[in-house]
Amino acid sequence: MTSDLFIVPPQRRADIERLLAELTPGQTVALSTHINADGDGCGSEAALAGLLAQKGITAFVVNPTPWPAMFRFLLEEGGIADRSAEGAKALASADRLIVLDISDVRRLGQLADAVRALPKPPLVIDHHLPGDEPPGTIHVTDTLACATGELVYDVACVLGGTLTPPIATAIYTAMLTDTGGFRFANTSPRCHAVAAELLAAGVDPESMYRRIYASVPRGRLALIRDALETLGVDEGYGLSWVDVHNGLLDRHNVTAEDLDGVAEYPRSIEGTRLALLFRDLGHGKVKVSFRSVGDVDSNTLARRFGGGGHARASGALVAGTLEEVRTRVLEEARAFIGRRG
């Protein structure tokens, strides 16, 4: 039974083989992921760059927003070039683009138009539900994968690639972060089996914990404190939420990546079915993070506001003031969930 967990599912294998048929040794490939890249996006990029290098393909990163400082070690240990500052110019210099952890081209932010204009559509590796504007026509996608990093592991299997310590660390980063430290509902038996193989390949779990979860700036704790002061709870509907006011990140000298995990605090409240984080971006825009529990499909709710993501974790960018957006979203959430008896 355990050995079966390492078998690449037939449809994934077929999709990976079709994607790899588009790549040949000697090519230069650009890798990109969504705005405000997370551990899954960064880990998947770093791992894939290492795997492609084993096959004589040069890969570099071109992201729409700067590479997060907390994941900088993936680039350094993998010897991967980050050409994000060159933007569209870097994309144009590549023979092909592969986008990871994205189901909608709009998630590429300022790179979206340049990607749409490429002579060949990008190749896609992703585990999200389909978006309104898929970024390419050749996809390796499976929502059953715990993370895009799991699909990159499958690429390694099909390629016959070697799980070097940097590649194993990158895949582990992707899986660890997207499962909330192997706590969320997407943590499958296969996820644990693959993680075990990554540990055998040289990943140090204690070191990974320190790097990702126990090396935060002091300002992050101040940010969490201020966010929790805004905590709201509607026990009748199982709703909990917090606000992050415009300018709060600058006040505490932190970045958007320090918001990762903040929504877990309201979600941890007993009886909560849906937790929300409202971040005021200024200029009449509010980013809403949806984190659900049980049978509440946060993706369906987020799509009503032009967003999307996973059933348990989604997001949307909504026009309006913080107060206006909070009122609208909470009203829609109450109607969506329905009052409990």
Secondary structure as GFF3:
##gff-version 3
##sequence-region A 1 341
A	DSSP	three_ten_helix	3	6	.	.	.	ID=ss1
A	DSSP	alpha_helix	10	20	.	.	.	ID=ss2
A	DSSP	beta_strand	28	32	.	.	.	ID=ss3
A	DSSP	alpha_helix	39	54	.	.	.	ID=ss4
A	DSSP	beta_strand	58	61	.	.	.	ID=ss5
A	DSSP	three_ten_helix	69	71	.	.	.	ID=ss6
A	DSSP	alpha_helix	72	78	.	.	.	ID=ss7
A	DSSP	beta_strand	81	82	.	.	.	ID=ss8
A	DSSP	three_ten_helix	84	86	.	.	.	ID=ss9
A	DSSP	alpha_helix	88	93	.	.	.	ID=ss10
A	DSSP	beta_strand	96	100	.	.	.	ID=ss11
A	DSSP	three_ten_helix	105	111	.	.	.	ID=ss12
A	DSSP	alpha_helix	112	116	.	.	.	ID=ss13
A	DSSP	beta_strand	123	126	.	.	.	ID=ss14
A	DSSP	beta_strand	138	141	.	.	.	ID=ss15
A	DSSP	alpha_helix	148	159	.	.	.	ID=ss16
A	DSSP	alpha_helix	165	178	.	.	.	ID=ss17
A	DSSP	alpha_helix	189	200	.	.	.	ID=ss18
A	DSSP	alpha_helix	205	213	.	.	.	ID=ss19
A	DSSP	alpha_helix	218	228	.	.	.	ID=ss20
A	DSSP	beta_strand	232	234	.	.	.	ID=ss21
A	DSSP	beta_strand	239	244	.	.	.	ID=ss22
A	DSSP	alpha_helix	248	251	.	.	.	ID=ss23
A	DSSP	three_ten_helix	256	259	.	.	.	ID=ss24
A	DSSP	alpha_helix	264	267	.	.	.	ID=ss25
A	DSSP	beta_strand	274	282	.	.	.	ID=ss26
A	DSSP	beta_strand	285	292	.	.	.	ID=ss27
A	DSSP	alpha_helix	298	303	.	.	.	ID=ss28
A	DSSP	beta_strand	308	309	.	.	.	ID=ss29
A	DSSP	beta_strand	313	319	.	.	.	ID=ss30
A	DSSP	alpha_helix	322	337	.	.	.	ID=ss31
###
